[in-house]
Amino acid sequence: MKKQQIDQASLILQQGGVIAYPTEAVYGLGCDPQNLNAVKKILSLKQRSRDKGLILVAANFEQLQPYLKPLDQAILDKVLPTWPGPVTWLIPAKETVSEYLKGEFTTLAVRVSNHPVVKELCEKFNGAIVSTSANIATEEAARTAEQVRTIFRDDVDLIIEGETDLKASPSEIRDAVTDKIIRSSR
């Protein structure tokens, strides 16, 4: 991974652009979650309803805290040992979090990633970013930069070259309050 691509991606995020980048299992589409126009562009590209919500990914838990209600110790004790790693948690969101991010829910899907590109990108951007699979809704997610180019052509401002684990499944999604598994990693 080239430092130049991370620097360029961070600048694009700051300017309201949309990027594609490798995650643990698939390529993700990302933007600044604070930029509503960029979030809307991702939903439009994916042809995805805003009711479903989006995932935010970060390099550390601190980058997610501006979006989340204060958590009690029982939830922290459950969530923090799984990070960094491929577990996405639904955690109660602050009321100020956009419905474009949380969908029709009171929770927000969040993950601290262990993928080197994601970590470096979030560190350079100095915050969490949107992380949704790079695909048209209901279609197979892209696992390579070339597949992203085929699906989205010039509609993405930058595609970061990198590796995904072709054998991995998308992250497991769990509800931090109810312990319900929403999406299994198998």
C-alpha positions as CSV (number, residue, x, y, z in Angstrom):
1,M,0.0,0.0,0.0
2,K,1.4,3.4,-0.9
3,K,1.4,6.2,1.5
4,Q,0.6,8.5,-1.4
5,Q,-2.8,6.7,-2.0
6,I,-3.7,7.0,1.7
7,D,-2.8,10.7,1.7
8,Q,-4.9,11.2,-1.5
9,A,-7.8,9.2,-0.1
10,S,-7.8,11.3,3.1
11,L,-7.9,14.5,1.1
12,I,-10.8,13.2,-1.0
13,L,-12.7,12.3,2.1
14,Q,-12.1,15.7,3.6
15,Q,-13.4,17.3,0.3
16,G,-16.6,15.2,0.3
17,G,-15.6,12.5,-2.1
18,V,-16.2,8.8,-2.2
19,I,-13.5,6.2,-2.2
20,A,-13.2,2.4,-2.5
21,Y,-10.8,0.5,-0.3
22,P,-10.0,-3.1,0.7
23,T,-11.4,-4.4,4.0
24,E,-11.0,-7.8,5.7
25,A,-13.3,-9.6,3.3
26,V,-14.6,-7.3,0.5
27,Y,-13.9,-3.9,-1.0
28,G,-15.8,-1.1,0.8
29,L,-17.2,2.2,-0.3
30,G,-16.4,5.0,2.1
31,C,-16.9,8.7,2.8
32,D,-16.8,11.2,5.6
33,P,-19.9,10.2,7.7
34,Q,-20.3,13.9,8.6
35,N,-20.8,14.9,4.9
36,L,-24.4,14.1,4.1
37,N,-24.0,14.7,0.4
38,A,-21.2,12.1,0.3
39,V,-23.3,9.6,2.3
40,K,-26.2,10.2,-0.1
41,K,-23.9,9.6,-3.1
42,I,-22.9,6.2,-1.7
43,L,-26.5,5.2,-1.2
44,S,-27.3,6.3,-4.7
45,L,-24.3,4.4,-6.2
46,K,-25.4,1.3,-4.4
47,Q,-29.1,1.8,-5.1
48,R,-29.6,1.2,-1.4
49,S,-32.4,2.4,0.8
50,R,-31.4,4.8,3.6
51,D,-33.6,2.8,6.0
52,K,-31.0,0.1,6.3
53,G,-28.3,2.3,7.7
54,L,-24.5,2.1,7.1
55,I,-21.5,0.8,9.0
56,L,-18.8,3.1,10.3
57,V,-15.3,1.7,10.6
58,A,-12.4,3.2,12.6
59,A,-8.8,2.7,13.6
60,N,-9.8,2.8,17.3
61,F,-12.8,3.1,19.6
62,E,-12.1,6.8,20.3
63,Q,-12.9,7.6,16.6
64,L,-16.4,6.1,17.1
65,Q,-17.3,7.8,20.3
66,P,-18.6,11.0,18.8
67,Y,-21.5,9.0,17.2
68,L,-22.4,6.8,20.2
69,K,-24.3,7.3,23.4
70,P,-22.1,6.7,26.6
71,L,-21.8,3.0,27.1
72,D,-22.2,1.2,30.4
73,Q,-19.4,-1.1,31.5
74,A,-21.3,-4.3,30.6
75,I,-21.4,-3.3,27.0
76,L,-17.8,-2.1,26.9
77,D,-16.7,-5.4,28.4
78,K,-18.6,-7.3,25.6
79,V,-17.5,-5.1,22.7
80,L,-13.9,-4.0,23.3
81,P,-12.4,-7.5,23.5
82,T,-13.6,-8.2,19.9
83,W,-11.7,-5.2,18.5
84,P,-9.8,-4.7,16.4
85,G,-11.4,-7.4,14.4
86,P,-14.2,-8.5,12.1
87,V,-17.1,-8.0,14.4
88,T,-19.5,-5.1,13.8
89,W,-21.6,-4.0,16.7
90,L,-25.0,-2.2,16.8
91,I,-24.6,0.3,19.5
92,P,-27.1,3.0,20.7
93,A,-26.4,6.1,18.6
94,K,-26.6,9.7,19.7
95,E,-29.8,11.4,18.7
96,T,-27.8,13.8,16.5
97,V,-26.5,11.0,14.2
98,S,-28.1,11.3,10.8
99,E,-30.8,8.8,9.7
100,Y,-28.7,8.4,6.6
101,L,-26.2,6.6,8.8
102,K,-28.4,4.8,11.3
103,G,-31.3,4.1,9.0
104,E,-34.6,3.5,10.7
105,F,-32.8,2.4,13.9
106,T,-31.7,3.9,17.2
107,T,-28.4,2.1,16.9
108,L,-25.4,2.6,14.7
109,A,-23.3,-0.2,13.2
110,V,-19.6,0.3,14.1
111,R,-16.4,-1.7,13.9
112,V,-12.7,-1.1,14.7
113,S,-10.8,-2.8,11.9
114,N,-7.6,-4.7,12.0
115,H,-7.1,-4.3,8.2
116,P,-3.9,-2.3,7.6
117,V,-5.4,-0.1,4.8
118,V,-8.5,0.7,6.9
119,K,-6.4,1.5,10.0
120,E,-3.9,3.7,8.2
121,L,-6.8,5.5,6.3
122,C,-8.8,6.2,9.4
123,E,-5.6,7.4,11.3
124,K,-4.7,9.7,8.4
125,F,-8.3,11.0,8.1
126,N,-8.3,11.3,11.9
127,G,-11.8,9.8,12.2
128,A,-14.2,7.0,11.4
129,I,-15.4,6.6,7.8
130,V,-18.5,5.0,6.2
131,S,-17.8,1.4,5.3
132,T,-20.4,-0.4,3.1
133,S,-19.7,-3.1,0.6
134,A,-18.7,-2.0,-2.9
135,N,-21.6,-3.4,-4.8
136,I,-25.1,-2.6,-6.2
137,A,-27.6,-3.6,-3.5
138,T,-28.5,-7.3,-3.6
139,E,-25.5,-8.1,-5.9
140,E,-22.2,-9.7,-5.0
141,A,-19.6,-7.5,-3.3
142,A,-16.4,-6.6,-5.1
143,R,-13.3,-8.3,-3.7
144,T,-10.7,-6.6,-6.0
145,A,-10.0,-3.1,-7.2
146,E,-10.7,-4.3,-10.7
147,Q,-14.2,-5.5,-9.8
148,V,-14.9,-2.1,-8.2
149,R,-13.8,-0.4,-11.5
150,T,-16.2,-2.7,-13.4
151,I,-19.1,-2.0,-11.2
152,F,-18.7,1.8,-10.6
153,R,-16.4,2.9,-13.4
154,D,-15.7,6.6,-12.8
155,D,-18.3,7.2,-10.1
156,V,-15.8,6.6,-7.3
157,D,-13.2,9.3,-6.8
158,L,-10.4,6.9,-5.8
159,I,-9.8,3.2,-5.6
160,I,-7.1,2.2,-3.1
161,E,-5.2,-0.8,-4.3
162,G,-4.9,-3.6,-1.7
163,E,-5.8,-7.1,-0.6
164,T,-8.9,-8.7,0.7
165,D,-9.1,-12.2,2.1
166,L,-10.9,-14.0,-0.6
167,K,-11.9,-16.8,1.8
168,A,-13.3,-14.4,4.4
169,S,-17.0,-13.6,5.0
170,P,-18.3,-10.1,5.6
171,S,-18.1,-9.1,9.3
172,E,-20.4,-10.6,11.8
173,I,-23.0,-8.1,13.1
174,R,-24.2,-8.3,16.7
175,D,-26.5,-6.1,18.8
176,A,-24.6,-4.9,21.8
177,V,-27.7,-4.5,23.9
178,T,-29.6,-7.7,23.1
179,D,-26.6,-9.9,22.1
180,K,-28.6,-11.0,19.0
181,I,-26.5,-12.0,16.0
182,I,-27.9,-10.0,13.0
183,R,-25.5,-11.4,10.5
184,S,-23.3,-14.4,11.0
185,S,-19.7,-14.5,9.7
186,R,-20.2,-18.0,8.3
